Amino acid sequence: MTNITVGVLALQGAFYEHVQLLKQAATTASATDNVSKAQWEFVEVRTPQELARCDALVLPGGESTTMSLVAARSNLLEPLRDFVKVYRKPTWGTCAGLILLAESANRTKKGGQELIGGLDVRVNRNHFGRQTESFQAPLDLPFLGPDEPAFPAVFIRAPVVEKLLPHHEGIQVGEAKLDDTVVAPSRHADSEAALAAMEDHVQVLATLPGTAAKIACESDPEKETGDIIAVKQGNVFGTSFHPELTADARIHLWWLRQVEESVRKRNEKH
């Protein structure tokens, strides 16, 4: 049996709720999965030492600017960048976490927001407006499996992915030239296992029907689709909405299975 430690960044935001749903998902996995079962441990992460124990990490919803400032003051910002982009360990960001994991974020004054990076996307912060304009929407999430009921997604001052960016080993230079836009610093994978966890393209896993948006790097740039609200690129997964603010653990269960597979492959490389 494989021992896997999953951390939840606990500097600000809905970290407690994530821990509870992760525990619920692990219990479901233990009861239903016929494949090899992991021994899960879930920990709150506030220090570099706690992060170093983790095989995977969740960045919760909350306030991304506050999280980045507290992470910097706690000497966690650089270890977080290494965790995601150098060691390429599985990382999931919800809402504010998605902003932190983007390679580019707009509506941001330079110096006011630090990014971790890992997803070759530009996010539009607070795309849906103020907190009073928060809403819930039933989402069709095909990655959860066929014939799954709609997921009750909660959007609170949520970002969206407004552009998929070409993959660069360095920083997104073109994005850095845009006004009110910040970009993540460059980092390079450090091992064969880390390189194997990378992907040079972003998978769009879910969109919000009814709101038109353009995906700039599609073959047909004029094609309209819904706002992009869930993406995955290699070891990094991001959602605009807050699964942790529901009683539905299906996305947490799906992600834990992704983590277990990633840890298995990483162990085979060593």
Number of C-alpha atoms within 10 A of each C-alpha: 7 13 12 19 17 24 26 27 28 20 21 19 19 20 21 17 18 28 23 15 22 26 17 17 22 23 13 14 18 15 10 10 10 8 8 9 17 17 11 18 16 19 19 19 23 19 16 16 11 13 23 13 14 20 21 25 26 24 30 30 29 21 17 23 17 17 25 22 17 16 23 15 10 13 14 21 20 12 19 23 21 18 22 25 27 19 21 27 25 25 28 24 26 28 30 30 27 36 37 29 30 24 26 33 30 20 14 17 12 14 7 12 20 24 24 28 26 29 33 27 28 24 28 20 23 19 17 17 13 11 12 9 11 13 14 13 14 13 16 19 18 13 11 16 9 8 9 12 13 12 19 18 21 20 21 24 21 29 26 26 29 21 19 22 20 12 16 11 10 11 18 22 11 10 19 17 11 12 12 13 19 26 26 25 16 17 18 14 19 13 13 12 20 20 16 16 20 17 16 13 16 19 15 15 18 19 21 18 14 9 11 12 19 18 20 14 11 11 8 10 10 11 12 12 15 15 22 26 24 23 23 20 19 22 24 26 24 28 27 33 27 24 25 24 16 14 12 16 21 18 18 21 21 15 19 22 18 14 21 21 12 22 20 12 14 16 11 9 12 8
